[in-house]
Amino acid sequence: MGTALVTGASTGLGRAFAVELARRGHDLVLVARDRARLEALAEELHTTYAVTTEVLPADLADRDQTETVAARVRDVARPVDLLVNNAGFGLRRGFTSGDLSDEEQALDVMVRAVMVLSHAAAGAMRARGHGGILNVSSVASFAVMGSYSAIKSWVTVFSEALSVELAGTGVLVTAVCPGFVHTEFHDRAKMNMSALPDALWLEADQVVTEALRDLDAGRVVSVPSAAYKTVTAGIRLLPRGLVRGVSAGLARRRRTADRPSV
């Protein structure tokens, strides 16, 4: 099955991707900041699924540490067959009321690291004639919810552009755009999600299964669940002024805590 490298693997969707890929027989390279959590996950996956697991602690907001991960992706002697760019975090405060350093960190983790690691993977995979790059974006990429939407819009469009460039090479690229998922994501960002209808919550396993299925099928943009397929179709049809108004209302209701957590 080959080796998959998953960023942000210690929690949430990243952990769910790691577990499912191990269940399918992939060896894993697990990347996140928290070494202890990575080591515990690596041991769990090795014991449960008899796969080889490698722990690579890294803060993707740090350029040198990101390059260390990129070097691992490019390693010809230990090829990475699937890259899952999942690492990320929420920005609760608006652009003008939050700290600029938080915005810059978000760009480093969710834009620059995705670009650097995708470049490393695309080159190595293209030379071998096969591979997959799965970039975790968001339904927010179709909406207007602060700089997070702008960041995820970049991820979605970048993935589309990369898929065009790699067409016919044997390397598949998919941007998965989930909606609200039951993980630690919103709690860590101290967002109030109590008003969100149950029907709009997804389970991490569902998102992972649909994303991997769509990658295998060559679908460039994956939107898990019928509900969010309808939502995104509606967003694309609505006037942008209305989209901005609805998005602003949702953003205001989520921003209730004093400080964000990343």
KANOR-V99021 format. One line per field, one symbol per residue. ss: DSSP state (H for helix, E for strand, - for the rest). A space follows every 10 residues. Layout:
ss = ???
This chain:
ss = --EEEEE--- -HHHHHHHHH HHH---EEEE EE--HHHHHH HHHHHHHHH- --EEEEE--- --HHHHHHHH HHHH-HHH-- -EEEE----- ---------H HHHHHHHHHH HHHHHHHHHH HHHHHHHH-- EEEEEE--HH HH---HHHHH HHHHHHHHHH HHHHH----- EEEEEE---E E---HHHH-- E------HHH EE-HHHHHHH HHHHHHH--- EE---HHHHH HHHHHHH--H HHHHHHHHHH HHHHE----- --
